[in-house]
Amino acid sequence: MLTQGQPLQDDAEALMRLAAAVDWLEIEVMEGRPPERLILSLYVSSPVRAPGHAIEMATRHRVELYLPLDYPNLPPLCRPLGPLFHPNATQDSICLGPFWQPGYRLVETATLLADLLAWRRIDLVHGVNLEAVAWAVEHPAAYPFDKTKP
């Protein structure tokens, strides 16, 4: 957990170390010092659905994060930069919902995003994509989609 004594720049450097050590995370963009905006590529198996198309599996998902001024007391704003099919995501937003906690570091947030995308964590009660919620209820044995990472 990030405390007031730990600057956000140290948190960003910890995320860079994680990205260098694992194969499921890549930092494409990190703007600001300390960072205000990031674009991450997460390499986990997860379903996608472009409007008007069938559900397909993808293994790379790009996510944009904006860190609010009150981060880490408030969660980052997350949005997918491509099609996604998940109960807790729309094309405009990924809801970290009950899984994100104040004080989460960027490393914990990236890990949470990978878990959400792989459907290791889903919140069907507060789902924002009702089609994905219905699919999840009908196919509980189909997920999680990626059991190996992170």
N, C-alpha and C positions, 0 to 999 in steps of 0.2 A: 504494500500500500504506500502511496505517495504521501509524505507528510510535508508540513510547511517548510521544514528545514532542508528539504531536497529540492533543488531547482529543477524546473521542467527540462532544462538542457541536459541534465544528468539522466533524466528519464528517456529523452530522445536518444542519447548515446547508448543506453541499455537496449533500446529497441534495435538500433543499428547492430549491436553485438549479436542479438538474437537472430536477426536476418542473415548475418554472416555465418551463423552456426547451424541453421536448419534449412531444409529444402522446401518448406511449405510457405515461406514468407519472403517477399521482396519489397523493398521500399523504392518506389519509382520517383516520388516527389516528396521533399520535406522543405517547406517554405517557412522562413522566419527563423530567428534565433532569439529566444526559444521558438520551437515550431508552432505555427498557427494552423497550418494546413498540410495534410499528408495524403498521398495516394499510395495505397498498398495493393500488391498483387498477392492473393492467397491461393495457393495450389492445393485445393481439396476437391474431392468429387462432390458435386451438388447439382440438383436439377435446375434447368433454366427453361424459361418459356417466353419467347418473344411474342408480342401481340399477334394473334391470328395463327400461331404455329403450335405444333405439338410439344409436349414436354420432352426435353433431351437432357443428357448428362454433359456437364462441362467440368474441366479440371483446373481452370484458371478463372479467378474472379477478381476484378478490380473494384476497389472501394475507396471512396474519398472521405476523409475525416476532416472536420473543422473543430478545433479546440476552442470552446467558449472562454471568455475572460475568467470565468470562475472554475475552469478545469483545474484540478480533478474533483471539485465538489459537484460539478454538473457533468453529465456524460458528453462525449464528443457527438457532434451531429454527423451521422454516417449515411452515405448514399451509394448505391451500386452504380458503377459506370458501365453497365451492360445488363442484359436480361438476367433475371433471377426468379426463381419460383420457391418461395418460402413463406410460411404462415406469418412471420414477423417482419416481412419486407414488402414494400411496394417498389415501383420503378424510381421513386423519389426519395425513399428513406429505408434504412434498416433500423428497426426498433430494438435497442439493446434490452429494453424492458426490465423485468425483475432480475435479470442476470447480472447487470452492471451495478457496481456499488461505488458510492463516493470514495475517493481515494485510490481507485484503480489506476495503476500505472499503464503506460502505453503498451508494455509487454503483455500485461493481463488483458488489456482491451483487444489487442491483435489476436491473442489466443481465444478470447471469447468470440470474436468475429469468425475465426476458423471453425470453432465448435458450432456456431449458429449456422454457417453456410453448409456444413456437413450434416446438419439436422441432429447433432448430438445433444443440442439444447434447442427446444422449441417451446413456445408458450401458446397453447391452443386456446386458452381462456381469453387472452387479450390480442388475438391474432388480428392483423390488419389486412391480410390477403385472404378473403373468405374462400376463394377457390382452393388455395393451398391448404387452408384449415380443413375443408371438406375432404380433400384428397388424403391428408394425413390421418383423419379419422377413419377413412375407408381402407387405408393401407398401413396399419401400424407396424407390420412386420417388415416393411420395405426400407425403413430407415433405422439407424443412421446410415448415410450413404458412404461415408469415409470413416472407417474404424481405426485407421492407422496413424492419423495425425491429429493434432500435435502431441 
